């Protein structure tokens, strides 16, 4: 998405949804200090209603989704071209996205090439992370994470945003995968399928 802050819609549908969804978000462990703190930090960031968009402030929301197969035995990951790491699918929210869930659904479809991934509507977790130089003016992502399930037999197609996309057995994840992503995968396996 291009443009300037002045080009962004004020109090957009996705901004209203983000405020509502984050206000209602209760972590799996309601006493998890990190999730509780991040929820408050996200809501503080959203005082600027352009903080849902890449063209807004350098610290802004993103939406992502980790995808499991229909048995919960494999996870579909992307070798992110900028991060140079295996990650879940996700990215920036577009002006046309009506909700955070819709943004996650669009991102996973665009980046995996798979139609029919069912994204569970509840926020799975939040994750705030700093970014490196390869990300340009973006300095931090306030990621809202969801969990999705691919249809049986789904085969991915690598998009221009990825160096590779592939299925990994949950018991044999790629070297160097972040511990927080392993936690998200396990959360997806434990929670009820959509």
DRENDO-376893 format. One line per field, with one value per residue: x, y negated, z negated of N, C-alpha, C in turn; residue number from 1; residue in three letters. Coordinates in steps of 0.1 Angstrom, whole numbers, plus 5000, padded with zeros to 4 digits. Atoms other than C-alpha are relative to their C-alpha. Example, Ala and Ser with C-alpha at 12.3 -4.5 7.8 and 13.67 -1.06 7.14 Angstrom:
<rs>
nc1 = [5009 4991]
nc2 = [5012 5011]
nc3 = [5000 5000]
cac1 = [5123 5137]
cac2 = [5045 5011]
cac3 = [4922 4929]
cc1 = [5009 4992]
cc2 = [4988 4989]
cc3 = [5000 4992]
seq = [1 2]
type = [ala ser]
</rs>
This chain:
<rs>
nc1 = [5008 4992 5008 4996 5009 5012 5008 5006 5013 5001 5010 5004 5007 4990 4996 5011 4999 4988 5003 5010 4994 4989 5007 5007 4990 4996 4990 5002 4997 5004 4990 4987 4997 4996 5012 5008 4993 5001 5014 5001 4991 5006 5011 4994 4995 5012 5005 4998 5008 4993 4991 5003 4995 4986 4997 5001 4987 4990 5005 5014 5005 5000 5008 4993 5007 4993 5008 4997 5007 5013 4998 4992 4987 4991 5002 4995 4992 4994 4986 5003 4989 4994 4995 4991 5004 5012 5010 5014 5004 5006 4995 5007 5014 5004 5012 5012 5002 5010 4997 4987 5001 4999 4986 4993 5004 4995 4985 4996 5003 4990 4987 4999 5006 5010 5014 5007 4994 5010 4994 5009 5002 4995 4986 4992 4990 4993 4986 4993 4986 4992 4997 4987 4999 5007 5014 5002 5005 5007 4990 5006 5013 5009 5006 5012 4998 5012 4997 5008 4999 5001 5008 4992 4993 4996 4986 4997 4993 4992 5003 4988 4996 4994 4990 5005 5012 5001 5006 4990 5005 4999 4989 4987 5001 4987 4990 5000 5014 5002 5007 5014 5008 5003 5011 5012 5004 5006 5013 5009 5003 5008 5013 5010 5000 5012]
nc2 = [5012 5012 5012 5007 5000 5008 4992 4989 5003 5001 4991 4990 4988 4991 5007 4997 4985 4998 5005 4991 4987 5000 5003 4988 4989 4994 4990 4987 5002 5014 5006 5000 5015 5005 5002 5011 5012 5003 5005 5014 5007 5001 5010 5014 5004 5002 5014 5005 4990 4995 4989 4987 5000 5002 5015 5007 5001 4989 4989 4998 4986 4991 4988 4988 4987 4987 4991 4986 4991 4996 4991 5007 4993 5008 5014 5007 5012 5007 5006 5014 5005 5011 4995 4989 4990 4993 5007 4998 5009 5012 5012 5013 5001 5009 5009 4993 4989 5004 4996 4993 4986 5001 5003 4987 4991 5004 4997 4986 4996 5005 4995 4985 4995 4990 5004 4991 4999 5005 5007 5000 5014 5006 5004 4990 5007 5012 5000 5013 4998 5010 4996 5004 5010 4995 5004 5014 5009 4993 4997 4990 4995 4996 4989 4994 4987 4991 4987 4995 4986 4998 4988 4988 5000 5013 5002 5014 5006 5011 5014 5009 5005 4989 4992 4986 4996 4986 4993 4994 4992 5008 4994 5002 5014 5004 5006 5014 5005 5007 4993 5005 4994 4987 5001 5003 4987 4991 5006 4996 4986 4998 5006 4993 5003 5008]
nc3 = [5000 5000 5004 5012 5012 4997 4991 5007 5005 5014 5006 4990 5005 5006 5012 5010 5004 5008 5013 5006 5002 5010 5013 5005 5001 5012 4997 5005 5015 5002 5008 4993 5000 4987 4991 5006 4997 4986 4997 5004 4991 4987 5001 5000 4986 4992 5002 4986 4992 4988 5004 4994 4987 4998 4997 5012 5007 4998 5009 4996 5001 4989 5002 4995 5002 4999 4994 5002 4991 5006 5011 5010 5000 4993 5000 4988 5003 4990 5002 4997 4993 5008 5013 4998 5010 4998 5008 4996 4990 5005 4995 5003 4999 4989 5002 4996 5010 5009 5013 5002 4995 4985 4996 5001 4990 4987 5000 4999 4986 4991 5002 4999 4987 5003 5003 5009 5013 5009 5010 5012 5002 5013 5001 5007 5008 4996 5001 4997 4997 4992 4987 4995 4990 4988 5001 4997 5011 5010 5011 5009 4996 5011 4993 5005 4994 4998 4997 4989 4996 4985 4996 4997 4988 4995 4996 4999 4989 5006 4994 4999 5013 5007 4993 4999 5008 5000 5012 5009 5011 5013 5008 4994 4995 4995 5009 5003 5002 5013 5011 5001 4989 5005 5010 4992 4993 5010 5003 4989 5001 5012 4999 4991 4986 4995]
cac1 = [5000 5014 5003 5007 4991 4967 4955 4944 4907 4900 4882 4882 4862 4894 4905 4871 4874 4909 4899 4869 4888 4918 4895 4877 4909 4916 4948 4947 4963 4945 4974 5001 5018 5033 5000 4982 5009 5009 4971 4974 5003 4984 4953 4975 4991 4955 4949 4964 4938 4963 4983 4966 4983 5019 5017 5008 5034 5066 5051 5018 4996 5000 4979 4993 4982 5000 4986 4983 4972 4938 4953 4975 5006 5022 5027 5030 5057 5072 5109 5103 5124 5131 5135 5153 5136 5109 5077 5039 5021 5011 5017 5003 4967 4951 4926 4901 4904 4872 4886 4918 4906 4900 4935 4949 4928 4939 4976 4976 4958 4982 5013 5005 4985 4960 4922 4901 4923 4898 4911 4897 4881 4895 4928 4954 4980 4998 5034 5054 5087 5114 5124 5157 5169 5154 5120 5125 5105 5087 5105 5081 5052 5023 5013 4978 4981 4954 4954 4942 4936 4943 4920 4932 4958 4965 4998 5013 5026 5055 5047 5071 5072 5088 5120 5103 5070 5067 5050 5071 5063 5055 5080 5108 5106 5134 5166 5166 5128 5118 5106 5075 5065 5068 5045 5020 5020 5014 4986 4970 4973 4957 4928 4896 4897 4874]
cac2 = [5000 4966 4931 4908 4905 4879 4905 4930 4932 4920 4944 4971 5003 5023 4997 5001 5039 5038 5017 5039 5072 5062 5047 5081 5102 5125 5145 5183 5174 5143 5136 5138 5104 5102 5107 5083 5057 5060 5057 5024 5013 5021 5002 4972 4973 4974 4939 4930 4945 4949 4974 5002 4993 4995 4959 4949 4947 4968 4989 5005 5035 5065 5097 5132 5168 5201 5228 5265 5294 5310 5335 5310 5330 5305 5268 5246 5220 5194 5185 5148 5129 5099 5117 5146 5169 5195 5178 5180 5161 5125 5089 5054 5046 5030 5001 5025 5051 5049 5067 5081 5116 5106 5092 5125 5145 5124 5126 5163 5168 5145 5159 5196 5198 5220 5213 5227 5223 5218 5192 5195 5162 5158 5140 5167 5144 5111 5106 5073 5074 5050 5051 5049 5026 5047 5035 4999 4973 5000 5003 5025 5048 5052 5086 5100 5138 5163 5200 5217 5251 5261 5284 5320 5323 5286 5278 5243 5220 5197 5160 5132 5123 5157 5175 5208 5222 5257 5281 5292 5321 5305 5330 5319 5281 5262 5252 5218 5215 5190 5204 5181 5196 5231 5220 5206 5240 5259 5235 5243 5280 5278 5256 5268 5269 5245]
cac3 = [5000 5009 5001 4971 4937 4952 4978 4951 4941 4906 4883 4910 4906 4899 4873 4855 4857 4843 4814 4807 4811 4790 4763 4761 4764 4735 4737 4731 4697 4686 4662 4689 4683 4718 4736 4712 4717 4754 4756 4738 4760 4791 4779 4771 4806 4820 4805 4839 4862 4890 4869 4887 4919 4932 4944 4909 4881 4883 4854 4867 4866 4889 4892 4895 4895 4888 4910 4900 4921 4914 4890 4871 4880 4904 4905 4936 4933 4955 4958 4956 4981 4958 4925 4940 4915 4916 4904 4904 4932 4927 4933 4935 4933 4964 4965 4981 4953 4933 4903 4888 4896 4932 4934 4921 4945 4975 4965 4961 4994 5012 4997 4997 5030 5013 5014 4987 4957 4928 4904 4868 4859 4824 4819 4810 4796 4799 4807 4807 4825 4838 4874 4892 4919 4947 4936 4946 4926 4906 4872 4852 4860 4835 4849 4843 4849 4860 4866 4898 4912 4948 4967 4972 4999 5002 5020 5017 5044 5035 5039 5047 5010 5001 5009 5003 4989 4977 4953 4923 4899 4865 4850 4874 4878 4896 4878 4862 4859 4832 4799 4800 4834 4819 4791 4817 4836 4804 4795 4829 4823 4789 4798 4815 4852 4871]
cc1 = [5009 4992 5006 4989 4987 4991 4992 4986 5000 4989 4995 4993 5010 5006 4990 5001 5012 4998 4991 5006 5011 4994 4995 5010 5004 5010 4996 5002 4997 5010 5014 5004 5004 4988 4991 5006 4999 4987 4999 5008 4994 4988 5005 5005 4988 4994 5002 4993 5006 5010 4997 5006 5015 5003 4997 5013 5009 4997 4985 4996 5003 4991 5007 4992 5010 4990 5004 4992 4987 5001 5009 5014 5011 4997 5005 5007 5006 5014 4999 5013 5007 5006 5010 4999 4987 4989 4986 4997 4994 5007 4992 4986 4997 4988 4987 4997 4989 5003 5014 5000 5000 5014 5008 4996 5006 5015 5003 4996 5010 5013 5002 4995 4989 4986 4995 5006 4989 5008 4991 4999 5006 5015 5007 5010 5004 5015 5006 5014 5006 5004 5014 5000 4993 4986 4997 4995 4993 5011 4995 4987 4993 4991 4988 5000 4987 5006 4991 5003 4999 4991 5009 5007 5005 5015 5002 5007 5008 4997 5013 5005 5009 5012 4997 4987 4999 4994 5012 4992 5001 5011 5014 5000 5014 5009 4998 4986 4999 4991 4985 4992 4997 4988 4987 4995 4994 4987 4989 4997 4991 4986 4991 5002 4987 4991]
cc2 = [4988 4989 4994 5002 4993 5008 5011 4996 4999 5009 5010 5012 5009 4994 5003 5014 5003 4996 5009 5014 5000 4996 5013 5012 5004 5011 5014 5000 4986 4992 4999 4985 4995 4997 4988 4987 4996 4996 4985 4991 4998 4990 4986 4996 4997 4986 4992 5010 5004 5011 5014 5002 4998 4986 4992 4999 5012 5012 5002 5014 5008 5012 5012 5012 5012 5010 5015 5008 5005 5010 4994 5006 4992 4986 4994 4987 4994 4995 4986 4993 4988 5005 5011 5011 5007 4994 5004 4989 4987 4987 4988 5001 4989 4992 5008 5011 4996 5003 5006 5014 5000 4998 5013 5010 4996 5003 5014 5006 4995 5006 5015 5005 5010 4993 5010 5002 4993 4994 4999 4985 4994 4997 5011 4994 4987 5002 4987 5003 4989 5006 4995 4990 5003 4996 4985 4991 5007 5004 5011 5005 5004 5011 5006 5014 5009 5014 5005 5014 5001 5012 5012 4999 4987 4999 4985 4996 4988 4987 4992 4995 5011 5005 5014 5001 5015 5005 5006 5009 4992 5006 4998 4986 4995 4994 4985 4994 4993 5008 4995 5006 5015 5000 4997 5013 5009 4995 5005 5015 5003 4995 5007 4995 4992 5009]
cc3 = [5000 4994 4987 4990 5004 5009 4993 4994 4984 4994 5010 4993 4993 4987 4989 4996 4991 4986 4992 4997 4989 4986 4994 4998 4986 5003 4994 4985 4997 4991 5007 5001 5013 5009 4995 5004 5014 5004 4997 5009 5014 5000 4999 5013 5008 4997 5013 5009 5013 4996 5004 5014 5001 5002 4988 4993 5002 4991 5003 4999 5013 4996 5006 4996 5002 5006 4997 5010 4992 4988 4989 4999 5007 4999 5013 4996 5013 4996 5005 5007 4993 4987 5001 4990 5004 4990 5004 5011 4994 5005 4997 5004 5011 4997 5002 4991 4990 4985 4999 5005 5015 5005 4999 5011 5014 5000 5002 5014 5010 4999 5001 5014 4998 4997 4990 4987 4990 4988 4988 4996 4987 5002 4992 4990 5006 5000 5005 5003 5008 5013 5004 5012 5013 5001 5003 4988 4989 4989 4991 5006 4987 5007 4992 5007 4998 5003 5011 5003 5015 5003 5003 5014 5006 5003 5002 5013 4994 5007 5001 4987 4992 5008 5002 4991 5000 4987 4992 4990 4987 4991 5006 5007 5004 4989 4999 4999 4986 4990 5000 5011 4996 4990 5007 5007 4990 4995 5010 4999 4989 5001 5010 5014 5004 5008]
seq = [1 2 3 4 5 6 7 8 9 10 11 12 13 14 15 16 17 18 19 20 21 22 23 24 25 26 27 28 29 30 31 32 33 34 35 36 37 38 39 40 41 42 43 44 45 46 47 48 49 50 51 52 53 54 55 56 57 58 59 60 61 62 63 64 65 66 67 68 69 70 71 72 73 74 75 76 77 78 79 80 81 82 83 84 85 86 87 88 89 90 91 92 93 94 95 96 97 98 99 100 101 102 103 104 105 106 107 108 109 110 111 112 113 114 115 116 117 118 119 120 121 122 123 124 125 126 127 128 129 130 131 132 133 134 135 136 137 138 139 140 141 142 143 144 145 146 147 148 149 150 151 152 153 154 155 156 157 158 159 160 161 162 163 164 165 166 167 168 169 170 171 172 173 174 175 176 177 178 179 180 181 182 183 184 185 186 187 188 189 190 191 192 193 194]
type = [unk unk unk unk unk unk unk unk unk unk unk unk unk unk unk unk unk unk unk unk unk unk unk unk unk unk unk unk unk unk unk unk unk unk unk unk unk unk unk unk unk unk unk unk unk unk unk unk unk unk unk unk unk unk unk unk unk unk unk unk unk unk unk unk unk unk unk unk unk unk unk unk unk unk unk unk unk unk unk unk unk unk unk unk unk unk unk unk unk unk unk unk unk unk unk unk unk unk unk unk unk unk unk unk unk unk unk unk unk unk unk unk unk unk unk unk unk unk unk unk unk unk unk unk unk unk unk unk unk unk unk unk unk unk unk unk unk unk unk unk unk unk unk unk unk unk unk unk unk unk unk unk unk unk unk unk unk unk unk unk unk unk unk unk unk unk unk unk unk unk unk unk unk unk unk unk unk unk unk unk unk unk unk unk unk unk unk unk unk unk unk unk unk unk]
</rs>
